[in-house]
Amino acid sequence: MQLPFTLVCALTVASTVIAEDWPQFRGPTGQGLSQATAVPVSWSETENITWKVAIPGSGWSSPVVAEGRVFLTTAVPTDDGHELRVLSLDAQSGDTLWDITVFDQPDGNTVEKHAKNSHASPTPVIDGDLVYVHFGPHGTACLRAENGEVVWKNHEIEYAPNHGTGSSPVLAGDTLIISCDGRDIQFVLGLNKATGEIAWRTERDVDPQKGFSFCTPLVIEIDGRQQAVCPGSGAVFAYDPQTGGEIWRVTYGEGFSVVPRPVFGSGLVFVCTGFGDGRLLAIEPTGTGDITSTHVKWTTKRGVPRSASLLLVGEELFAADDTGIATCLDAVTGETHWQERMGGNFSASPLFAAGLIYFQNEQGTATVVRASKTFEELSQNSFSGEERTFASLAVHEGALLLRSEGHLYRIEEVAPAG
């Protein structure tokens, strides 16, 4: 049974919680929802910054946190390519605990990527004392969180990314699931999380003109059965995470370059269909086979993001499209509550915490609004530099972790001196 979001929050506050880990892209549920009851509303280069540390190289993977450690990936230039690294930092101090080169990318200077992408964009996922990282066809690996020791590496994943790699790995039981949507072939993999061996591979049997996409799967449970919801070009598929068998699909023509991760609630899965089509679909994930004509409950083309993921808070669905227009919809009916222009371009996914929503644009400005059917802007926050921000925010013990182009910040309410 799925509990209402407000009840979940109440139960969480009433229970004893040591600290909230942020173990994957978009947090514990993979949907950008934090249990924090107090988070900073305003900050600047000189206000509410606990620490700021430089991160070597470049990468747009979002920070993840467990047991007081932050993990990031990055690509550090060499004479002819890149070192693909994983870093661990102390969440309280920002000190580097370890910095490991996991893969060499000797041809990195010739590997094509979009100007908005990086060679280290997929976000790691943490499982207990293990960290899983993915660099597309350049390698996938499992490391020990404590010291960065490599447990296994997999070099078997071969496809040709278009504009670089973006899909982050996700865990479902003993399986690490990865979407591999290149310009040449498109498939989804399940790896044995203990060994890195391929447990299953399922081809996407649709044939859009442009097959490449960058979407991170979302694992949900329907009637006691897990589903891995995996949008791609032309269609969204739900697979059995343990076997790779298809459960259902919804097709959407020539939608391609799908980036936003789905969200799930109110009995519906919400999927964006990418470029070329640009729709938002509300799907009831209870059918089998092709459910395009039977289980799509509503659809809209207005204010649909092509890069940032959606955010579902209770029965309100929030979105920021690529041009900076924010929208609040009724999740059940698709009715628009409000739509406002925030300014800037958006790629990072929004965050909910303590009744607030954080929209982070590409130019480094975060707009904070109330999670409400009525638009109420509380603040706009930025730093003094010119660094871009494409990574999504993480939360650790009431603090925000923000990755910019060259730095990682810990943002929290800092008591004045004296």
C-alpha positions in Angstrom: 0.0 0.0 0.0 1.3 3.4 -0.9 1.0 5.9 1.9 0.1 9.5 1.2 3.2 11.7 1.1 2.1 13.9 4.1 1.6 10.8 6.2 5.1 9.5 5.2 6.6 12.8 6.3 4.7 12.7 9.6 5.8 9.2 10.4 9.4 10.1 9.5 9.5 13.1 11.8 8.0 11.0 14.6 10.5 8.3 14.3 14.2 8.4 15.3 16.3 9.2 12.2 20.0 9.4 12.6 20.7 11.1 9.2 19.2 11.1 5.8 21.5 9.4 3.2 21.2 10.5 -0.4 22.3 7.3 -2.1 21.4 7.8 -5.8 20.5 10.3 -8.4 17.6 12.4 -6.8 17.9 10.8 -3.4 16.4 7.9 -1.4 13.3 7.5 -3.7 15.0 8.6 -6.8 12.4 11.4 -7.1 14.0 14.4 -5.5 12.2 14.2 -2.2 14.0 15.0 1.1 12.9 14.2 4.6 14.8 17.2 6.0 12.6 19.5 8.1 14.9 22.5 8.0 17.0 23.6 5.0 18.5 27.0 4.1 16.3 29.3 2.1 19.0 31.9 1.1 22.7 31.8 0.5 25.5 33.6 -1.4 29.3 33.3 -1.7 29.6 34.8 1.8 26.3 33.6 3.5 25.4 30.1 4.8 28.4 28.4 3.2 30.0 25.9 5.5 32.6 24.9 3.0 33.5 25.2 -0.7 36.1 22.8 -2.3 37.5 22.7 -5.7 36.8 19.5 -7.7 39.5 18.4 -10.2 38.5 17.9 -13.8 34.9 18.2 -15.0 31.7 16.3 -14.6 28.0 16.7 -14.1 27.3 13.7 -11.9 25.3 14.8 -8.9 26.7 14.3 -5.4 25.5 11.2 -3.4 26.0 10.7 0.3 26.1 7.8 2.8 27.6 7.4 6.3 28.9 10.9 6.2 30.8 10.5 2.9 30.1 12.3 -0.4 30.8 10.6 -3.7 31.4 12.2 -7.1 32.8 11.2 -10.5 34.9 13.5 -12.6 37.0 13.4 -15.8 40.5 14.9 -15.4 42.3 15.8 -18.7 45.6 14.1 -19.6 47.8 14.7 -22.6 45.7 12.6 -24.9 42.4 12.0 -23.1 41.0 11.7 -19.6 41.3 9.9 -16.3 37.9 8.9 -15.2 37.9 9.3 -11.4 35.8 8.7 -8.4 36.2 11.0 -5.3 35.1 10.6 -1.7 34.8 13.6 0.5 34.0 14.1 4.2 30.4 15.5 4.3 31.1 17.7 7.3 34.5 19.2 6.4 34.8 18.8 2.6 38.2 17.1 3.0 39.0 14.6 0.3 39.1 11.1 1.8 40.2 9.4 -1.4 40.5 10.1 -5.2 40.8 7.0 -7.4 41.3 6.8 -11.2 39.0 3.9 -12.2 39.4 4.0 -16.0 41.7 5.7 -18.5 40.1 7.2 -21.5 43.1 7.5 -23.8 41.0 8.8 -26.8 39.1 11.2 -24.7 40.0 14.2 -26.7 38.2 12.7 -29.7 35.2 11.2 -27.9 32.2 13.3 -29.0 29.9 14.9 -26.4 27.5 17.8 -26.3 28.6 21.1 -25.0 26.2 20.7 -22.1 27.4 17.2 -21.3 30.6 15.8 -19.7 32.6 12.6 -19.7 31.4 12.0 -16.1 27.7 12.7 -16.1 26.1 9.6 -14.7 25.6 9.8 -10.9 26.9 7.0 -8.7 24.7 4.8 -6.6 25.5 3.6 -3.1 24.5 0.2 -1.6 25.8 -0.3 2.0 29.6 -0.2 1.8 29.7 -0.3 -2.0 29.6 2.5 -4.6 28.7 1.7 -8.2 29.8 4.1 -11.0 29.1 4.1 -14.7 31.0 5.9 -17.5 28.9 4.6 -20.5 30.9 2.3 -22.8 34.2 3.5 -21.1 33.5 1.3 -18.2 31.3 0.4 -15.1 32.7 -0.4 -11.7 32.1 -1.2 -8.1 34.3 0.3 -5.4 34.4 0.0 -1.6 33.1 3.2 0.0 35.7 3.2 2.8 38.8 3.3 0.7 38.0 3.2 -3.0 39.2 -0.3 -3.5 37.9 -1.7 -6.8 35.7 -4.7 -6.3 35.0 -5.3 -10.0 35.1 -3.6 -13.4 33.0 -4.3 -16.5 34.3 -3.3 -20.0 31.7 -5.3 -21.9 29.1 -2.6 -22.5 29.5 -1.5 -26.1 27.4 1.1 -27.9 28.0 4.5 -29.5 26.6 7.4 -27.4 25.4 10.5 -29.2 26.5 13.7 -27.4 28.0 11.6 -24.6 26.6 9.5 -21.7 23.9 10.6 -19.2 21.9 7.7 -17.8 22.8 6.8 -14.2 22.8 3.2 -12.9 20.1 2.1 -10.5 19.7 -0.9 -8.1 16.9 -3.3 -7.8 17.6 -6.2 -5.4 20.7 -8.0 -6.7 20.6 -6.2 -10.1 22.3 -3.0 -11.3 20.2 -1.6 -14.2 21.6 0.6 -16.9 19.9 2.1 -19.9 22.2 2.1 -23.0 20.6 4.2 -25.7 23.2 5.0 -28.4 22.9 6.4 -31.9 23.6 2.9 -33.2 21.8 0.5 -30.8 19.5 0.8 -27.9 19.1 -1.7 -25.0 18.8 -2.0 -21.3 21.2 -4.1 -19.1 20.9 -5.9 -15.8 24.3 -6.6 -14.2 24.9 -8.9 -11.2 25.8 -6.3 -8.6 28.2 -8.7 -6.8 30.3 -9.6 -9.8 29.5 -7.1 -12.6 28.6 -9.9 -15.0 25.7 -9.3 -17.4 22.6 -11.0 -16.0 20.3 -10.0 -18.8 20.1 -7.7 -21.9 16.9 -6.5 -23.4 16.8 -4.8 -26.8 14.5 -1.9 -27.3 12.5 -3.1 -30.3 11.3 0.3 -31.5 12.9 2.1 -34.4 12.7 5.9 -34.1 14.8 7.9 -36.5 17.0 9.1 -33.6 17.5 6.4 -31.1 19.8 8.1 -28.6 18.6 9.0 -25.1 19.9 9.7 -21.6 17.2 8.7 -19.1 17.8 7.1 -15.7 15.4 4.2 -14.9 13.0 4.4 -11.9 12.2 1.3 -9.9 8.6 1.1 -8.6 6.4 -1.6 -7.1 2.9 -2.4 -8.4 0.8 -5.1 -6.8 3.9 -6.5 -5.0 6.0 -6.8 -8.2 8.9 -4.5 -9.0 9.1 -2.7 -12.3 12.0 -0.9 -13.8 10.5 2.0 -15.8 13.0 2.9 -18.6 12.1 5.7 -21.0 14.0 5.8 -24.3 13.5 7.2 -27.8 10.1 6.3 -29.2 8.7 4.5 -26.1 8.8 4.0 -22.4 9.2 0.3 -21.2 8.7 -1.3 -17.9 10.9 -4.4 -17.3 11.1 -7.0 -14.7 14.4 -6.0 -12.9 15.5 -9.6 -12.3 14.9 -11.0 -15.7 14.7 -8.1 -18.1 11.3 -9.3 -19.4 9.0 -6.6 -20.7 5.9 -5.9 -18.6 4.4 -3.0 -20.5 5.2 -0.3 -23.0 3.8 3.1 -24.1 5.0 4.4 -27.5 5.3 8.0 -28.4 6.5 8.2 -32.0 9.6 10.1 -32.7 10.3 11.5 -29.2 14.1 11.2 -28.8 17.0 12.4 -26.5 14.8 11.6 -23.5 16.5 12.9 -20.3 14.0 13.5 -17.4 13.8 10.6 -14.9 10.2 9.5 -14.4 8.3 10.0 -11.1 5.6 7.9 -9.6 2.7 8.6 -7.3 -1.1 8.8 -7.1 -1.1 5.5 -8.9 0.5 7.1 -12.0 4.0 7.1 -13.6 4.8 10.5 -15.2 7.1 10.4 -18.2 8.5 13.1 -20.5 8.9 12.1 -24.1 12.0 14.2 -25.0 12.8 16.3 -28.0 10.9 16.0 -31.3 7.7 15.2 -29.4 7.8 17.1 -26.1 4.9 15.7 -24.2 4.2 14.8 -20.6 2.3 11.5 -20.1 0.5 10.3 -17.0 0.5 6.5 -17.2 -1.3 3.9 -15.1 1.4 1.2 -14.8 -1.0 -1.7 -14.2 -1.3 -3.3 -17.6 0.7 -5.6 -19.7 1.9 -5.4 -23.3 1.3 -2.3 -25.4 -0.9 -0.1 -23.2 -0.6 3.1 -25.2 -4.3 3.3 -26.0 -5.6 2.1 -22.7 -3.5 3.3 -19.8 -2.4 6.9 -20.6 -4.7 8.9 -18.3 -3.8 12.4 -19.5 -1.1 14.2 -21.5 0.1 17.8 -22.0 2.6 19.6 -24.2 2.6 22.9 -22.2 5.7 23.6 -20.1 7.2 20.1 -20.5 10.9 19.8 -19.6 13.3 18.1 -21.9 16.3 18.0 -19.5 15.2 18.5 -15.8 13.2 15.7 -14.2 9.7 16.2 -12.8 8.9 16.6 -9.0 5.8 15.1 -7.5 4.8 16.4 -4.0 1.6 14.8 -2.8 -0.8 15.4 -5.7 1.0 18.4 -7.2 3.4 17.9 -10.1 6.1 20.5 -10.5 8.3 21.1 -13.5 10.9 23.5 -14.9 11.2 23.4 -18.7 14.5 24.1 -20.4 13.7 27.9 -20.9 13.0 28.5 -17.2 9.2 28.3 -17.2 8.0 26.6 -13.9 4.7 24.8 -13.8 2.5 23.3 -11.1 -0.1 20.7 -12.3 -2.7 18.6 -10.6 -1.1 15.1 -10.9 -4.4 13.3 -11.1 -6.1 15.5 -13.7 -3.3 17.4 -15.4 -5.0 20.7 -14.6 -2.6 23.7 -14.4 -2.4 25.4 -11.0 0.2 28.0 -12.0 2.9 28.7 -14.5 5.7 31.3 -14.0 8.9 32.3 -15.7 11.9 32.1 -13.4 14.7 33.1 -15.8 17.7 31.2 -17.2 17.9 27.8 -18.7 17.4 24.6 -16.7 19.0 21.2 -16.8 19.3 20.2 -13.0 16.3 18.5 -11.5 14.2 20.2 -8.8 14.3 19.3 -5.1 11.6 19.2 -2.4 12.6 19.7 1.2 10.7 21.1 4.2 7.8 22.4 2.2 10.0 24.1 -0.3 11.0 23.5 -3.9 14.5 24.4 -5.2 14.9 25.1 -8.9 18.6 25.3 -10.0 19.3 26.9 -13.4 22.3 26.4 -15.6 23.7 29.9 -14.8 24.1 29.2 -11.1 21.0 30.7 -9.7 18.6 28.7 -7.4 15.0 29.9 -7.1 13.2 28.8 -4.0 9.4 28.6 -4.0 6.7 27.1 -1.7 5.4 23.7 -2.6 1.9 25.0 -3.1 -0.9 25.3 -5.6 -0.2 29.1 -5.5 3.1 30.4 -6.7 5.2 32.1 -4.0 8.8 32.8 -4.6 10.9 33.1 -1.4 14.4 33.8 -2.7 16.9 33.7 -5.6 20.4 32.7 -4.7 23.7 32.7 -6.6 27.4 32.8 -6.2 29.8 35.5 -7.4 31.6 33.4 -10.0 30.5 32.5 -13.5 30.4 28.7 -13.0 27.6 26.8 -14.6 25.4 24.3 -12.6 23.9 21.3 -14.3 24.2 18.8 -11.5 21.1 18.3 -9.2 21.2 19.2 -5.5 21.6 16.6 -2.7 20.7 16.9 1.0 22.7 15.9 4.0 21.5 16.6 7.6 19.6 19.7 6.6 22.4 21.0 4.3 22.3 21.3 0.6 25.2 19.9 -1.5 25.6 21.9 -4.7 28.0 21.0 -7.5 29.0 23.8 -9.8 31.4 23.6 -12.8 34.5 23.6 -10.6 33.4 23.3 -7.0 31.3 21.5 -4.4 29.5 23.6 -1.8 27.9 22.7 1.5 25.1 25.2 2.1 23.4 25.3 5.5 22.2 27.8 8.1 25.4 29.1 9.7 25.0 30.8 13.1 26.6 34.3 13.2 29.9 34.6 15.0 29.9 36.1 18.5 
